[in-house]
Amino acid sequence: MQIDKSKIYFETDRLIIRLLKPSDASDIFENYKDKVYSKNIPNLPYPYTLKHANDFIKKNKSKINRKKDPGIEFAIFSKEENRVIGGASLNHIDFKNKKCESASCLSKKYWGKKYIYEAKLEIYKYAFNILKLNKIYADVFTYNLRSKKHLEKLGFKEVGLKRKDIFHKNKFIDLYRLDLLKEEFKYKDLKKNLLS
Ligand SMILES: CC(C)(COP(=O)(O)OP(=O)(O)OC[C@H]1O[C@@H](n2cnc3c(N)ncnc32)[C@H](O)[C@@H]1OP(=O)(O)O)[C@@H](O)C(=O)NCCC(=O)NCCS
């Protein structure tokens, strides 16, 4: 299935969720230069530079329409701040088995303000209704309990532990695997419970 880029634009009360643009590089750099991100995200360089942000945007532009292992990187843009405050992705989109991986990252300044739910509710609605996927899964470092909790609030269930799955910063890390099935995703209820 070819992903229709024109359908990737969602507007909520505070946010615009859209594809990344080259001009987002300075916001991405500002967002991800804190050490906390490389601690929690595999393969994220530290120190993080503007070049890393530019390369990230370039790499993700081609990811969307490749036949093998496509993925979508969404920019989370705050209307009030007039900047990209974070990102979320649907990776390893597998149309045959109707599943994909979810990942996300917000600039620290915007944690705890429900932006991530506002963005992800639209992204997951798109994944289930437009891409017609059946399952979204996520892998979280076992020490990243904040991330695990935010997924659980969105309805994800812990389904397993991937022991010593990643060699990160010179040690093996266990990962929790969580997933969310289409029939469990209650958009309206979540919106009411998480955002009102
Ligand atoms: C993951 C992320 C997107 C979540 O967004 P957020 O705005 O911080 O999420 P929230 O604050 O709404 O939710 C986190 C929940 O975890 C809770 N929490 C925080 N630290 C916790 C801990 N050590 N143990 C358990 N729960 C914890 C918070 O209290 C909150 O729950 P509550 O609303 O019921 O109080 C954001 O923290 C982030 O970008 N982190 C860095 C990148 C990252 O780790 N990405 C995920 C990689 S898998």
The ligand as a Tripos MOL2 file, in Angstrom:
@<TRIPOS>MOLECULE
LIG
   48    50     1     0     0
SMALL
NO_CHARGES

@<TRIPOS>ATOM
      1 C1          7.5150    9.5840   26.8210 C.3       1 LIG1
      2 C2          6.9520   10.9950   26.7110 C.3       1 LIG1
      3 C3          6.6040   11.2850   25.2600 C.3       1 LIG1
      4 C4          5.6450   11.0520   27.5640 C.3       1 LIG1
      5 O1          5.1060   12.3540   27.5510 O.3       1 LIG1
      6 P1          4.8080   13.1160   28.9510 P.3       1 LIG1
      7 O2          4.1650   14.4060   28.6610 O.co2     1 LIG1
      8 O3          6.0580   13.1310   29.7390 O.co2     1 LIG1
      9 O4          3.7630   12.0800   29.5790 O.3       1 LIG1
     10 P2          2.8320   12.3110   30.8820 P.3       1 LIG1
     11 O5          3.5160   13.2020   31.8500 O.co2     1 LIG1
     12 O6          1.4860   12.7270   30.4830 O.co2     1 LIG1
     13 O7          2.6830   10.8260   31.3990 O.3       1 LIG1
     14 C5          3.6510   10.1860   32.0790 C.3       1 LIG1
     15 C6          3.0170    9.4930   33.2660 C.3       1 LIG1
     16 O8          4.0670    8.7740   33.9010 O.3       1 LIG1
     17 C7          4.1080    9.1160   35.2520 C.3       1 LIG1
     18 N1          5.4780    8.9460   35.6910 N.ar      1 LIG1
     19 C8          6.4970    9.8040   35.6300 C.ar      1 LIG1
     20 N2          7.6120    9.2490   36.1370 N.ar      1 LIG1
     21 C9          7.2520    7.9850   36.5260 C.ar      1 LIG1
     22 C10         7.9410    6.9040   37.1150 C.ar      1 LIG1
     23 N3          9.2450    7.0060   37.4280 N.pl3     1 LIG1
     24 N4          7.2660    5.7690   37.3680 N.ar      1 LIG1
     25 C11         5.9580    5.6450   37.0450 C.ar      1 LIG1
     26 N5          5.2510    6.6410   36.4690 N.ar      1 LIG1
     27 C12         5.8990    7.7830   36.2180 C.ar      1 LIG1
     28 C13         3.6070   10.5410   35.3040 C.3       1 LIG1
     29 O9          3.1820   10.8530   36.6230 O.3       1 LIG1
     30 C14         2.4470   10.4610   34.3070 C.3       1 LIG1
     31 O10         1.3260    9.8280   34.8480 O.3       1 LIG1
     32 P3          0.0820   10.6800   35.4910 P.3       1 LIG1
     33 O11        -0.3770   11.6200   34.4340 O.co2     1 LIG1
     34 O12        -0.9270    9.6360   35.8090 O.co2     1 LIG1
     35 O13         0.6400   11.3870   36.6860 O.co2     1 LIG1
     36 C15         7.9730   12.0560   27.2450 C.3       1 LIG1
     37 O14         8.1850   11.8730   28.6310 O.3       1 LIG1
     38 C16         9.3120   11.9840   26.5220 C.2       1 LIG1
     39 O15         9.4880   12.5630   25.4690 O.2       1 LIG1
     40 N6         10.2970   11.2890   27.1320 N.am      1 LIG1
     41 C17        11.6630   11.1890   26.5650 C.3       1 LIG1
     42 C18        11.7300   10.3550   25.3260 C.3       1 LIG1
     43 C19        11.2390    8.9650   25.5620 C.2       1 LIG1
     44 O16        11.5030    8.3570   26.5970 O.2       1 LIG1
     45 N7         10.4990    8.4480   24.5800 N.am      1 LIG1
     46 C20         9.9420    7.1150   24.6220 C.3       1 LIG1
     47 C21        10.9320    6.1190   24.1850 C.3       1 LIG1
     48 S1         10.1950    4.5070   24.2630 S.3       1 LIG1
@<TRIPOS>BOND
     1     1     2 1
     2     2     3 1
     3     2     4 1
     4     2    36 1
     5     4     5 1
     6     5     6 1
     7     6     7 2
     8     6     8 1
     9     6     9 1
    10     9    10 1
    11    10    11 2
    12    10    12 1
    13    10    13 1
    14    13    14 1
    15    14    15 1
    16    15    16 1
    17    15    30 1
    18    16    17 1
    19    17    18 1
    20    17    28 1
    21    18    19 ar
    22    18    27 ar
    23    19    20 ar
    24    20    21 ar
    25    21    22 ar
    26    21    27 ar
    27    22    23 1
    28    22    24 ar
    29    24    25 ar
    30    25    26 ar
    31    26    27 ar
    32    28    29 1
    33    28    30 1
    34    30    31 1
    35    31    32 1
    36    32    33 2
    37    32    34 1
    38    32    35 1
    39    36    37 1
    40    36    38 1
    41    38    39 2
    42    38    40 1
    43    40    41 1
    44    41    42 1
    45    42    43 1
    46    43    44 2
    47    43    45 1
    48    45    46 1
    49    46    47 1
    50    47    48 1
@<TRIPOS>SUBSTRUCTURE
     1 LIG1         1 GROUP 0 **** ****
